[in-house]
Amino acid sequence: MVLRTLALTLGVVELLRPKQVVDFWMRLATRGDATPRRWVYAAARVEGLSLVLWALTRRSDGGD
């Protein structure tokens, strides 16, 4: 249940604000000298959609 909630939350944020999410992770991964290509933001949206779909379609088996 917790994993599904986290995936849903991150997925929605990635769908609505992909630039902020990617820029946040880029700042953590680099020293600020890297600039992501434009397609990275589209990929973040696809990832967000995948997380949302996974969270919404996953069966509740109680072992989450």
C-alpha positions, -999 to 999 in steps of 0.1 A, spaced: 0 0 0 28 24 9 47 16 -23 16 21 -44 9 55 -28 45 66 -33 45 55 -69 12 73 -75 24 105 -59 57 105 -78 39 96 -111 14 125 -107 42 149 -99 62 137 -129 32 141 -152 24 176 -140 59 190 -134 85 169 -153 111 198 -155 112 203 -118 115 166 -111 143 161 -137 161 192 -126 160 181 -89 175 147 -97 201 163 -121 213 186 -93 217 156 -70 235 136 -96 259 163 -110 277 194 -99 253 216 -119 274 215 -151 251 191 -170 220 201 -190 195 174 -199 183 172 -235 147 182 -242 135 146 -248 144 138 -211 113 158 -200 91 138 -223 106 106 -210 99 117 -174 62 122 -184 61 86 -198 77 73 -166 51 93 -146 23 78 -166 37 43 -162 39 48 -124 3 61 -122 -10 32 -143 10 7 -123 -3 21 -90 -39 22 -102 -41 -12 -118 -21 -31 -92 -43 -56 -72 -45 -52 -35 -31 -84 -21 -23 -71 13 14 -79 10 26 -45 -2 
